[in-house]
Amino acid sequence: MSASSQPVRAPGPARPRPTTPTGALAQAHRIAEAVDQAWHTAAASDRTEIPLSVVAALALRTPDNADERAWVAAQLTNTDDNGLLGFLRATWQLFARVRPDLFPRIALLAAPWFTEPAPDRDLLRAVRRVVHAALRAGLHELLDAARYDVDLFGPLLMVLRTRGARAARGQYYTPPDLADLLARLGGTVPQAGELVVEPTAGTGGLLRAAARAIRDAGGDPRTIRWVAVDRDELALAALATNVIIWDLGSQVLIAHGDVLADDWQARSLGERAEVLALARDVHQTSRALALLRHLDRGDSDPL
């Protein structure tokens, strides 16, 4: 590869790579603190969904290759407001196409980038600071080294929210080592086709621990039927992102509700069925429009 074709390196010193679960957790906390400081320094706003959406988009778009990670980081560091907004919009549009079943849960994270009028310059300046802070703190390196071993969003929500806001939601972050222990206390791990239900899921720490135990036993979390319930919509949005990061597969139902107080299951199943039907209609419409364009151009093989 010639020097001119080398990827552009992100500025600043090399970010740390965690080598142990403890190191991964420590780095997740460093990222959370860096993002919290960047957001609250640049924006006088309690819109927690904004920095959470930005970090989730960065996490979802983490390349596997080190050179590609450096290139993406450099591009995001140097892009203008339109480029930054385009990155966020494209990420959540892609999520909606790939996992329409989870889209009701991540709507809170997608909505800020599709509003009219578009986000103003001050908000995008704060977003840019969050991007820089997360990348400098090693978000891409963390997910490359330990994506199955860490819940990035549990610590992030804990620092972004005030103590009072967490108490009002009854929110408690389960430490990863405790979650891993709980996942193994029964002596067996879920088998293919079995159902795993977490009634107070939060951002999914216990699901991550169960998935790790399954992998350690030689199994595949994508063969498990996962059901997660919580009253905190923003935590569930983070969990929907973690479903992709942790590769939990397609058999996932994330429900907003109280398992003791309402009919969360019927509501969530109906919601998912509705959005999947809508996604099929959109796909069929897109195919029909593509066919018409081919016919208009006189293509001999429109499909």
C-alpha positions as CSV (number, residue, x, y, z in Angstrom):
1,M,0.0,0.0,0.0
2,S,1.4,3.4,-1.0
3,A,1.8,6.2,1.5
4,S,-0.8,8.2,-0.2
5,S,-3.4,5.4,0.2
6,Q,-2.8,4.9,3.9
7,P,-5.9,5.7,6.1
8,V,-5.9,9.0,7.8
9,R,-5.0,8.6,11.5
10,A,-7.1,10.1,14.2
11,P,-5.3,12.9,16.0
12,G,-4.1,12.5,19.6
13,P,-2.3,9.7,21.5
14,A,-3.2,6.1,21.0
15,R,-6.2,5.1,23.0
16,P,-5.9,2.3,25.6
17,R,-7.0,-1.3,24.9
18,P,-8.6,-3.2,27.8
19,T,-7.1,-6.6,28.4
20,T,-9.4,-7.9,31.2
21,P,-13.1,-7.6,32.1
22,T,-12.0,-5.3,35.0
23,G,-10.0,-3.2,32.6
24,A,-13.0,-3.1,30.2
25,L,-15.3,-1.9,32.9
26,A,-12.9,0.7,34.0
27,Q,-12.6,2.0,30.5
28,A,-16.4,2.0,30.1
29,H,-16.5,4.3,33.2
30,R,-13.8,6.5,31.7
31,I,-15.8,6.9,28.5
32,A,-19.0,7.6,30.5
33,E,-17.3,10.3,32.5
34,A,-15.7,11.9,29.4
35,V,-19.0,12.0,27.6
36,D,-20.8,13.4,30.6
37,Q,-18.3,16.2,31.0
38,A,-18.3,17.0,27.3
39,W,-22.1,17.1,27.1
40,H,-22.7,19.1,30.2
41,T,-19.9,21.5,29.5
42,A,-21.1,22.3,26.0
43,A,-24.9,22.0,26.4
44,A,-27.1,23.4,29.2
45,S,-29.6,20.6,28.6
46,D,-30.9,17.5,30.5
47,R,-31.8,15.8,27.2
48,T,-30.0,12.6,28.1
49,E,-31.2,10.9,24.9
50,I,-28.9,13.1,22.8
51,P,-25.5,12.0,24.2
52,L,-26.8,8.4,24.5
53,S,-27.8,8.4,20.9
54,V,-24.4,9.7,19.8
55,V,-22.5,7.1,21.7
56,A,-24.8,4.4,20.5
57,A,-24.3,5.4,16.9
58,L,-20.5,5.4,17.4
59,A,-20.8,2.0,19.0
60,L,-22.9,0.5,16.2
61,R,-20.6,1.8,13.6
62,T,-17.3,0.5,15.2
63,P,-15.3,-1.1,12.3
64,D,-13.6,-4.5,12.9
65,N,-10.3,-3.4,11.3
66,A,-7.9,-1.1,13.1
67,D,-7.1,1.0,10.0
68,E,-10.8,1.4,9.3
69,R,-11.4,2.5,12.9
70,A,-8.7,5.1,12.6
71,W,-10.2,6.3,9.3
72,V,-13.7,6.6,10.7
73,A,-12.5,8.4,13.8
74,A,-10.6,10.9,11.6
75,Q,-13.6,11.5,9.4
76,L,-15.9,12.1,12.3
77,T,-13.4,14.4,14.0
78,N,-13.0,16.5,10.9
79,T,-16.5,16.5,9.4
80,D,-18.7,19.6,9.3
81,D,-22.2,19.9,10.9
82,N,-23.9,18.4,7.8
83,G,-21.5,15.4,7.8
84,L,-22.1,14.8,11.5
85,L,-25.9,15.0,11.1
86,G,-25.7,12.8,8.1
87,F,-23.7,10.1,10.0
88,L,-26.3,10.1,12.8
89,R,-29.3,9.9,10.4
90,A,-27.7,7.2,8.3
91,T,-26.9,5.1,11.4
92,W,-30.5,5.1,12.7
93,Q,-32.0,4.6,9.2
94,L,-29.8,1.6,8.8
95,F,-30.8,0.3,12.2
96,A,-34.5,0.6,11.2
97,R,-33.9,-1.3,8.0
98,V,-31.8,-4.1,9.5
99,R,-33.8,-4.5,12.8
100,P,-37.3,-3.1,12.4
101,D,-38.5,-5.4,15.2
102,L,-36.3,-3.3,17.6
103,F,-37.1,0.1,16.1
104,P,-39.9,1.0,18.6
105,R,-37.4,0.8,21.4
106,I,-34.7,2.9,19.7
107,A,-37.1,5.6,18.4
108,L,-36.0,7.9,21.3
109,L,-32.5,7.7,20.0
110,A,-33.4,8.2,16.4
111,A,-36.0,11.0,16.7
112,P,-33.6,14.0,17.6
113,W,-31.9,13.8,14.1
114,F,-35.1,13.8,12.1
115,T,-36.9,16.7,13.7
116,E,-38.0,19.9,11.9
117,P,-36.3,22.3,12.1
118,A,-33.1,20.4,12.1
119,P,-30.8,20.5,15.2
120,D,-29.3,23.9,15.6
121,R,-25.6,24.8,15.6
122,D,-25.3,24.9,19.3
123,L,-26.6,21.4,19.7
124,L,-24.4,20.0,17.0
125,R,-21.4,21.7,18.7
126,A,-22.2,19.8,21.9
127,V,-22.7,16.6,19.8
128,R,-19.3,17.1,18.3
129,R,-17.7,17.4,21.7
130,V,-19.4,14.1,22.7
131,V,-18.0,12.4,19.6
132,H,-14.5,13.7,20.3
133,A,-14.6,12.7,24.0
134,A,-15.9,9.2,23.4
135,L,-13.3,8.5,20.7
136,R,-10.4,10.0,22.7
137,A,-11.5,7.8,25.7
138,G,-11.2,4.7,23.5
139,L,-14.8,3.7,22.7
140,H,-13.8,1.9,19.4
141,E,-10.9,0.2,21.1
142,L,-13.1,-1.0,24.0
143,L,-15.7,-2.5,21.7
144,D,-13.1,-4.1,19.5
145,A,-11.4,-5.8,22.5
146,A,-14.3,-6.6,24.7
147,R,-17.7,-6.1,23.1
148,Y,-19.1,-9.2,24.7
149,D,-17.7,-8.4,28.1
150,V,-19.0,-4.9,28.8
151,D,-22.2,-2.9,29.0
152,L,-21.1,0.5,27.8
153,F,-24.5,2.1,28.5
154,G,-25.1,1.2,32.1
155,P,-22.3,3.4,33.4
156,L,-23.2,6.1,30.8
157,L,-26.8,6.4,32.0
158,M,-25.7,6.4,35.6
159,V,-23.4,9.4,35.1
160,L,-25.7,11.3,32.7
161,R,-28.6,11.1,35.1
162,T,-28.7,12.9,38.5
163,R,-28.9,10.8,41.6
164,G,-32.5,12.0,42.0
165,A,-33.5,10.9,38.5
166,R,-32.0,7.5,39.1
167,A,-33.9,7.1,42.4
168,A,-37.2,8.1,40.9
169,R,-36.8,5.3,38.4
170,G,-35.6,2.8,41.0
171,Q,-32.5,2.4,38.8
172,Y,-29.6,0.3,39.9
173,Y,-26.7,-0.7,37.8
174,T,-25.6,-4.3,38.4
175,P,-21.8,-4.6,38.3
176,P,-20.6,-7.0,35.6
177,D,-18.8,-9.3,38.0
178,L,-22.0,-9.8,40.0
179,A,-24.0,-10.3,36.9
180,D,-21.6,-12.9,35.7
181,L,-21.8,-14.7,39.0
182,L,-25.6,-14.6,39.0
183,A,-25.7,-16.0,35.5
184,R,-23.7,-19.1,36.7
185,L,-25.3,-19.7,40.1
186,G,-27.8,-22.3,38.7
187,G,-25.0,-24.5,37.5
188,T,-26.4,-24.7,33.9
189,V,-26.7,-22.3,31.1
190,P,-29.7,-21.8,28.7
191,Q,-29.8,-24.2,25.8
192,A,-30.8,-23.6,22.2
193,G,-34.5,-22.7,21.9
194,E,-34.9,-22.0,25.6
195,L,-36.5,-18.8,26.9
196,V,-34.6,-16.3,29.0
197,V,-36.7,-13.6,30.7
198,E,-35.4,-10.6,32.5
199,P,-38.2,-8.6,34.2
200,T,-36.1,-5.6,35.3
201,A,-33.7,-5.5,32.3
202,G,-32.3,-2.0,32.4
203,T,-29.6,-1.7,29.8
204,G,-29.2,-5.5,29.8
205,G,-26.3,-6.3,32.1
206,L,-27.8,-9.7,33.2
207,L,-28.6,-10.6,29.6
208,R,-25.0,-9.9,28.7
209,A,-23.8,-12.1,31.5
210,A,-26.1,-14.9,30.4
211,A,-24.9,-14.6,26.8
212,R,-21.3,-14.7,28.0
213,A,-22.0,-17.9,30.0
214,I,-23.6,-19.5,27.0
215,R,-20.6,-18.6,24.8
216,D,-18.2,-19.9,27.5
217,A,-20.1,-23.2,27.4
218,G,-19.8,-23.5,23.7
219,G,-23.3,-22.3,22.9
220,D,-24.7,-19.6,20.7
221,P,-26.7,-16.8,22.2
222,R,-28.5,-16.3,18.8
223,T,-30.3,-19.6,19.4
224,I,-31.9,-18.3,22.7
225,R,-35.3,-16.6,22.9
226,W,-34.7,-13.4,24.9
227,V,-37.4,-11.4,26.6
228,A,-36.5,-8.2,28.4
229,V,-38.9,-5.9,30.3
230,D,-38.4,-2.5,32.0
231,R,-40.2,0.7,32.7
232,D,-37.3,2.9,31.7
233,E,-37.6,3.6,28.0
234,L,-34.2,5.1,27.6
235,A,-32.5,2.1,29.2
236,L,-34.4,-0.1,26.9
237,A,-33.2,2.0,23.9
238,A,-29.7,1.3,25.1
239,L,-30.5,-2.4,25.5
240,A,-31.8,-2.5,21.9
241,T,-28.4,-1.2,20.8
242,N,-26.7,-3.8,23.0
243,V,-28.6,-6.5,21.3
244,I,-26.6,-5.7,18.2
245,I,-23.3,-5.1,19.9
246,W,-23.6,-8.4,21.9
247,D,-25.0,-10.3,18.8
248,L,-28.0,-11.8,20.7
249,G,-29.7,-12.7,17.4
250,S,-33.2,-12.1,16.1
251,Q,-35.3,-13.8,18.7
252,V,-35.5,-10.8,21.0
253,L,-38.5,-9.1,22.5
254,I,-37.9,-5.9,24.4
255,A,-41.0,-4.7,26.2
256,H,-41.7,-1.4,27.9
257,G,-43.9,-1.9,31.0
258,D,-44.2,-3.2,34.5
259,V,-44.4,-7.0,34.7
260,L,-46.5,-6.8,37.8
261,A,-48.9,-4.1,36.7
262,D,-49.9,-4.2,33.0
263,D,-50.3,-6.3,30.0
264,W,-46.8,-5.6,28.6
265,Q,-46.5,-8.8,26.6
266,A,-49.6,-8.4,24.4
267,R,-48.8,-4.8,23.9
268,S,-45.2,-5.4,22.9
269,L,-46.0,-8.2,20.6
270,G,-48.7,-6.1,18.9
271,E,-46.3,-3.2,18.6
272,R,-43.6,-5.4,17.1
273,A,-46.1,-7.0,14.6
274,E,-47.3,-3.6,13.5
275,V,-43.8,-2.2,12.8
276,L,-42.7,-5.4,11.0
277,A,-45.8,-5.1,8.8
278,L,-45.0,-1.5,8.1
279,A,-41.4,-2.4,7.3
280,R,-42.6,-5.0,4.8
281,D,-44.9,-2.5,3.1
282,V,-42.1,0.0,2.9
283,H,-39.8,-2.7,1.3
284,Q,-42.5,-3.7,-1.2
285,T,-43.1,0.0,-2.1
286,S,-39.3,0.5,-2.6
287,R,-39.1,-2.5,-4.9
288,A,-42.1,-1.3,-6.9
289,L,-40.5,2.2,-7.3
290,A,-37.2,0.6,-8.3
291,L,-39.0,-1.5,-10.9
292,L,-40.8,1.5,-12.3
293,R,-37.5,3.4,-12.6
294,H,-35.9,0.5,-14.5
295,L,-38.9,0.3,-16.8
296,D,-38.7,4.1,-17.4
297,R,-35.1,3.7,-18.4
298,G,-36.0,0.8,-20.7
299,D,-33.8,-1.7,-19.0
300,S,-34.1,-5.2,-20.4
301,D,-33.6,-6.9,-17.0
302,P,-35.4,-4.8,-14.4
303,L,-34.8,-7.1,-11.5
